[in-house]
Amino acid sequence: MQFGSIIAMLLIGAIAGWLSGKLMKGRGFGLIGNIIVGIVGAFLAGLIFPALGFSVGGGVIASIFHATLGAVILLFLIGLIKRA
């Protein structure tokens, strides 16, 4: 993995984590936590969505959308675990 792709992954993860924190009404974890949630959410979405037949296309906007959906799912699951 090249340095530029790592920076792009972190930026997309940060944006997706921030968006998911806003969508889930303040369930974010700060800047570093949001980056981690965004990256893990993108990985989670990359596993789940193709199995369901869901595709959003390519490009940066599609990557942010994909990662945000995965991060929202991840934040929802974390919220369920915290309540239990």
C-alpha positions as CSV (number, residue, x, y, z in Angstrom):
1,M,0.0,0.0,0.0
2,Q,1.4,3.4,-1.0
3,F,1.5,6.4,1.3
4,G,-1.0,8.3,-0.9
5,S,-3.6,5.5,-0.6
6,I,-3.1,5.4,3.2
7,I,-3.8,9.1,3.4
8,A,-6.9,8.8,1.2
9,M,-8.2,5.9,3.3
10,L,-7.7,8.0,6.5
11,L,-9.5,11.0,4.9
12,I,-12.4,9.0,3.6
13,G,-12.6,7.2,7.0
14,A,-12.6,10.6,8.8
15,I,-15.3,12.0,6.6
16,A,-17.4,8.8,6.9
17,G,-16.9,8.7,10.7
18,W,-17.9,12.3,11.0
19,L,-21.0,11.9,8.8
20,S,-22.0,8.8,10.7
21,G,-21.6,10.6,14.0
22,K,-23.9,13.3,12.7
23,L,-26.4,10.9,11.3
24,M,-26.5,8.9,14.5
25,K,-27.0,12.0,16.6
26,G,-23.8,12.4,18.6
27,R,-22.7,8.8,18.9
28,G,-19.2,9.7,17.5
29,F,-16.0,9.0,19.3
30,G,-13.9,12.1,18.5
31,L,-11.5,12.5,15.6
32,I,-9.4,9.4,16.0
33,G,-12.4,7.3,17.0
34,N,-14.3,8.5,14.0
35,I,-11.5,7.7,11.7
36,I,-11.3,4.2,13.1
37,V,-15.1,3.8,13.0
38,G,-15.1,5.0,9.4
39,I,-12.4,2.6,8.3
40,V,-13.9,-0.4,10.1
41,G,-17.3,0.6,8.8
42,A,-16.0,0.7,5.2
43,F,-14.5,-2.8,5.7
44,L,-17.8,-4.0,7.2
45,A,-19.7,-2.5,4.3
46,G,-17.3,-4.1,1.9
47,L,-18.1,-7.5,3.3
48,I,-21.9,-7.1,3.7
49,F,-23.1,-5.1,0.7
50,P,-21.7,-7.3,-2.1
51,A,-23.2,-10.3,-0.5
52,L,-26.6,-8.5,-0.5
53,G,-26.1,-7.4,-4.1
54,F,-25.9,-3.7,-3.2
55,S,-23.5,-1.5,-5.2
56,V,-23.0,2.2,-5.3
57,G,-20.4,2.4,-8.0
58,G,-16.8,3.8,-7.9
59,G,-15.1,7.1,-7.1
60,V,-14.5,9.1,-4.0
61,I,-18.1,10.1,-3.4
62,A,-19.2,6.5,-3.7
63,S,-16.4,5.4,-1.3
64,I,-17.5,8.0,1.2
65,F,-21.2,6.9,0.9
66,H,-20.2,3.2,1.2
67,A,-18.0,3.9,4.2
68,T,-20.6,6.1,5.9
69,L,-23.3,3.4,5.6
70,G,-20.9,0.9,7.1
71,A,-20.0,3.3,9.9
72,V,-23.7,3.9,10.7
73,I,-24.3,0.2,10.9
74,L,-21.2,-0.1,13.2
75,L,-22.3,2.7,15.4
76,F,-25.8,1.1,15.7
77,L,-24.3,-2.2,16.7
78,I,-22.0,-0.5,19.2
79,G,-25.1,1.3,20.7
80,L,-26.9,-2.0,21.0
81,I,-23.9,-3.6,22.8
82,K,-23.6,-0.6,25.2
83,R,-27.3,-0.9,26.2
84,A,-27.0,-4.6,26.9
